Amino acid sequence: MPPTPGSGGLKETISDYVSNNKVMVFSKTTCPFCTKVKELFKSLNVSFQVLELDQQANGSEIQNALLEITGQRTVPNVFVAGQHLGGCDDTLKAHKEGRIQQMLNMGTSYDYDLIVIGGGSGGLAASKEAAGLGKKVAVFDFVKPTPIGTTWGLGGTCVNVGCIPKKLMHQAALLGHGLTDAGKFGWEVPEKVQHNWTTMKDAIQDHIGSLNWGYRVQLRDKKVDYHNAYAEFLDEHTVKAVNKKGQEIKKTANHFVLAMGERPRYPDIPGAKEYGITSDDLFSLPYCPGKTLLVGASYVSLECGGFLHAMGLNVTIMVRSILLRGFDQQIAEKIGDFMELEGVKFIRPCVPTKIEKLEDGQPGKYRVTGKYDDGMEFTDEFNTVIFAIGRDPCTSTIGLEKVGVKTNKNGFIPVDEEENTNVTNIYAIGDICEGKPELTPVAIQAGRLLANRLYGLGKERTDYINVPTTVFTPLEYGCIGYAEEDAIKKFGEDKLEVYHTNFWPLEWTVAKRPENSCYAKLICLIPEKEKVIGFHVLGPNAGEITQGYAVAMRLGATKADFDATIGIHPTCTETFTTMNVTKRSGMDTQQAGC
């Protein structure tokens, strides 16, 4: 029955039309493009429902509702199998590519509507969203053990060997710093306070275990089939999967989402895999690492080096070239300076050339040999060697070549703005995507929005620019948008105004922490009324500070908006409401008080 003004909501009425008809065309009798689309479906012998909006009293209101739902007001406005296809050109193109027939076969000729390969944050988000939209979904997830045999449960890198244990160990480090500061505030703390690695590790692993179980329950509640098996493509609609017992199954699906994530890289040197470990092993290591060498200058290396040093360990970081590649380099060097001031040793520029075992044990003892840029040799002995030199996408052994999914030379998958690969029914999200931020919340957002576009009425795409993130080094670093060097490269230095200042957190004053280590910077685009395109903060609680400003930047906040906002005193974040020194001015930013 045609919708009438005031009868329920037009969005609900449109949703009913879409869900109750395999093909739904919102049309006008006078539109030649609408006629083309209707003739196409007639030629395909496909039954379809048409609502002629020019024959409806509230046709204009229906078009406005369609605009809100799909981003398209014009007709024809076509839906196939519950998915918004688009207008005339979109429909003709989908027919030419064979996609319409694939969409109409959904749920009939395949075991699943959707198979997700990878049980990390992005894959779980996509699978649960699709299942919530009434689709039959399966998740295939399998963790290949590390060279020393470490493995883990459902949830991917973030939950098991990334963000969650990292942040908890960072918290352990902050508590250690707090004990040091406490004496200055009148607390009578024993002079010698020791950290127990096993107590911390066991507590963290217990928490992770509860998260693993929680994800299993969520999939079960959503009626998502979970297969703890390694999936590999046989063709564009079929995978075979092998579990840890060697049992093999084959399953088919109309659509696939690739969400396998990455694994740490090892250098090609003698002894690396035999005697070294990575972050995949560190968080469940059954013994205290002792004297530790971290190889690499990634955020993983600096974060792990920071919390291990705070736990009282002797820590050295070997750096090939720059710190925190891909992040603002001024901030990166400030982080390095602060860590050196705290007692972390940096060896740079230097790379390892071999590792030799000297003693067995937990931990053992190893001799590391390296080479400086000038050819001089480095050698020292360590109990643990951790490689944090980058991560490789898990794309090389799942049969992508059999179905023609393109990867770049490093194995990353090029995708468009809607996470489409070059193969029509296969999508990719998360860390395996070329040029996209390798961050858990980004993968979650991409997975959720992708499922909505595939099976709901969603049109929203993931914003890959205004992405907030935090590096949990001893002095935390939060950022949104452009690094300064990237902004200069894209817009030109003359188009930018960079506001900056040092600041001294009030809680650091009595504790006698360094006065000018903390730093704030706003990068503003002059032609757009000083719109803030880069936000950077180095200081305590950087993550908590950064999140709120991400909302402001997403809404297009300018420097004037920051200036007009009243700060909360005394806090670190109020710094962003009072900044008035520009880099162009050359004025001093050093602070000496609250």
Secondary structure, 3 states (H helix, E strand, C coil): CCCCCCCCCHHHHHHHHHHHCCEEEEECCCCHHHHHHHHHHHHCCCCCEEEEHHHCCCHHHHHHHHHHHHCCCCCCEEEECCEEEECHHHHHHHHHCCHHHHHHCCCCCCCEEEEEECCCHHHHHHHHHHHHCCCCEEEECCCCCCCCCCCCCCCHHHHHHCHHHHHHHHHHHHHHHHHHHHHHHCCCCCCCCCCCHHHHHHHHHHHHHHHHHHHHHHHHHCCCEEECEEEEEEECCEEEEEECCCCEEEEEEEEEEECCCEEECCCCCCCHHHHCEEHHHHCCCCCCCCCEEEECCCHHHHHHHHHHHHCCCCEEEECCCCCCCCCCHHHHHHHHHHHHHHCCEEECCEEEEEEEEEECCCCCEEEEEEEECCCCEEEEEECEEEECCCEEECCCCCCHHHHCCCCCCCCCECCCCCCECCCCCEEECHHHECCCCCCHHHHHHHHHHHHHHHHCCCCCCCCCCCCEEEECCCCCEEEEECCHHHHHHHHCHHHEEEEEEEECCHHHHHHCCCCCCEEEEEEEEHHHCCEEEEEEEECCCHHHHHHHHHHHHHCCCEHHHHHHCCCCCCCCHHHHHCCCCECCCCCCCCCCCC
